[in-house]
């Protein structure tokens, strides 16, 4: 790719400063601020840029109100300068050998150690993927840091430049959220990586829709903290302190607690048999938390970001109290008017309460209880969030089973907040998409060598009217307006063929369309070859319901069993080779040889993806953990697939096979112009032991059906291969539940080419990866 803006929370973690229990100590951060006169501009093209006539933003220590420094509010001119510098640097940086780029990053790490900048050094092993992880593939970066973290990003950029990183590779432009959105839609940007609020993420998704700009999201949310009766309760209590950010250097937005504790916002689930003992130990530990300035690394609880955050916390607590919940606050006599909020434990609350459903950014922990492991998993998964979770038990089979069933991107067993650059970290569901760390963290920042970076030319479009019309055009009638009927019969020229009925296919059976309407399919000569069902929103809804019913069982089925079914599909398609090729030739006008070749390639694709059913399941990630860090590639869930018009059989099979081979259930929208090969395929499905609901096929108007799929809140991903306008709408509508999208922006794909038609990118889009951290140690750990 080319240039990547990054909207990420950075952190500053210098030497100890002060706390309520320690006197003030000078730190290297203060010296660095003084060396710049406590006034900063932007860092562009390897040097400081302080343009005149700009507003400034004051960064303060929320614990003391002390003025730290003033930063500049950027403008569009500053963005242009940064993007231009990044584009210029990209030409040389991307052509450097990988080893040379690795040397530059290694030198940056060495400088952080020798220069006593522990924050930067600590981030190399744990968070070297963002933003420095964008550099190894050859990208250049423009960072728009969050308001409270501007100084951290500027320090990072200066340190990297001192280490020899070429000018323009890493640029920082400070400014508010409006500037960040302007950076995201800048025409020189090819990728946006965002970490922050869900509503801002939705706005970014809509703003970048149809532009060809790739987007990765890392959002917040509650992380289930599941404690079973077989757990080491004292260790679990310390894990709670780590999980909530109490022990991560603070909880306020200004201090590093939220960033270092990327699983912050935990929700505590305790088995009923130990809930009394556990909460007693936890309350005692809460009273021993150390309060003070977040710049002190030994502090447990830092100051709030501002009074607005205090108001939010008090609102949650008082609302829970009014609902009958029990509220425990350490240091009930906490001094008023100070910038801190006492650690708070809420128990006896209902699952419908707002404090259970919503993320709470602050030292407030909500407790729910469960009786059985099934109940624990149900409570943990009953949320739109899916970032991370921890499971506490000394029973290994229970820990592994629960870890695999939890719908989150990372699971820690008997621990919390373990990270490493070699291990993928990211979320499921409405936490966003994309990964940090590991090989998986690089996928979103590279592109296939054959692919030309898309730059669609779609202007403003009316999203309300796109694809809403259904049945607006009267189907052509044979013999009227000069439209003949294509008649094929082997019984003689005066004997017509029997009209074939084409229905929809979902739930393992053929179904008539809800509206009882049909639409004509024309052959290559413009004659009506058949009438097919004209599906609508109700048909899509029924297909999605069937897919959701089948998805859990299909995903749990052994990979070898799924492979055998896909192989069986290939076998049965081969048996109908001549018949399918004959109809394909009549429909598309291709020669018999070309039609047979397309059928043969489709059989090959089924064999190819059947082989991958049990060969892409995961790996053991090499991390510093004494134990195992597993990478498990799991199905995405229900995937909506909108097929292109070219190569109607081969493209249909090429999109269907990888999705079901990796355990997904699919709703296939067949080609609008040439749907017959897809409809012929459901007879192959019926004879190949494919469980009902795993594959569902809907025909009709592509844009109308695509709109319904994109707006459906229970579809986890949409693959769309159609027009530029349709691609733009799919990305725009996906903001509703932040579903994953894969669109072609109207560009053609050569489906017969193995690289384009069966490359590794299909596996990437058909799976989502989960990291499971399994520490070990009983005798030899020390």
Secondary structure, DSSP 4 states (H G I P E B T S, - for coil): --EEEEE-------S---BSSS-----HHHHHHHHTTTB--EEETTEEE--SS--EEEEE-TTT--EEEEEE---HHHHHHHHHHHHHHHHHHTTS-HHHHHHHHHHHHHHHHHTT-HHHHHHHHHHTTSSGGGTTTT-EEEE---GGGHHHHHHHHHHHHHTTPPTTSEEE----HHHHHHHHT-TT--EEEEEE-HHHHHHHHHHTTTTT-EEEEEE---EEEEE-TTS-HHHHHHHHHHHTTTTTT-SSSSSTHHHH-TT-SEEEEEEGGGHHHHHHHHHHHHTT--BB-TTSTT-SB---S-HHHHHHHHHHHHHHHHTT-EEEESSTTPPTTSS----EEEES--TTSHHHHS---SSEEEEEEESSHHHHHHHHHSSS--SEEEEE-S-HHHHHHHHHHS-SSEEEES------TTS-B--SGGG-S--BSTGGGGGGG---TTPPPP--------TTTTT---S-SPPP-TTSTT--B----SS-TTSPPPPPP--EEETTEEE--TT--EEEEE-TTS-EEEEEE---HHHHHHHHHHHHHHHHHHHHS-HHHHHHHHHHHHHHHHHTHHHHHHHHHHHH---HHHHHHHHHHHHHHHHHHHHGGGS-SEEEE--SSSEEEEEEEEE-SEEEEE--SSSHHHHHHHHHHHHHHTT-EEEEE--SS--HHHHHHHHHHHTTTPPTTSEEEE-S-HHHHHHHHHH-TT--EEEE-S-HHHHHHHHHHTTTTT-EEEE-TT----TTSHHHHS-HHHHHHHEEEEEEEEE--SSS--
